Amino acid sequence: MDEDIAWAVNAWPSASGAPELREDGDRIVFRGRLSLTEDGGAVLEVGGAPILFDLADRPLPEAVDGSWVEVRVAQDHVAVWPHQV
């Protein structure tokens, strides 16, 4: 993921506790359970698949650790790895 999580900018709490991956205009929407890492990053688990994020300059609220969140990122900032063509 080539876009950092910035709380209340591209990431919010989700009322739904169901994983989701969808396209919304020029954004890709990920919904999953967020875990904060000790090294200052974040892992969003979407349907059993971990997605790694860096955090923007502002730290996320500690209360979001383990909660369901929705993250919206620009399509051109999303890459799938590893992949085969």
C-alpha positions, 0 to 999 in steps of 0.5 A, spaced: 500 500 500 503 506 497 498 510 502 499 512 509 493 511 514 490 518 516 485 518 521 479 522 519 482 523 513 482 516 509 480 512 515 474 511 520 471 507 524 466 502 521 459 500 524 459 494 520 463 488 523 464 484 516 470 485 511 469 488 505 473 490 499 470 494 493 471 500 488 468 507 490 469 512 484 477 513 484 478 509 491 479 502 493 475 501 500 477 496 505 473 494 511 477 490 516 479 489 523 485 494 524 491 492 529 497 497 531 504 494 530 509 496 535 514 499 530 508 504 528 505 501 522 498 498 522 495 491 519 488 491 516 485 484 516 480 483 511 477 476 510 483 473 513 488 477 508 493 482 512 494 488 509 500 492 511 499 500 512 504 505 514 501 511 519 501 518 517 504 523 521 498 523 526 498 517 530 491 513 530 487 513 537 489 507 541 482 505 542 482 503 534 487 497 535 482 491 534 476 495 532 473 495 525 475 500 520 474 502 513 480 505 509 479 509 502 485 509 498 487 512 491 486 506 486 493 507 483 496 506 490 494 499 491 498 493 489 497 486 489 504 482 491 506 477 490 502 475 484 502 471 477 500 474 470 
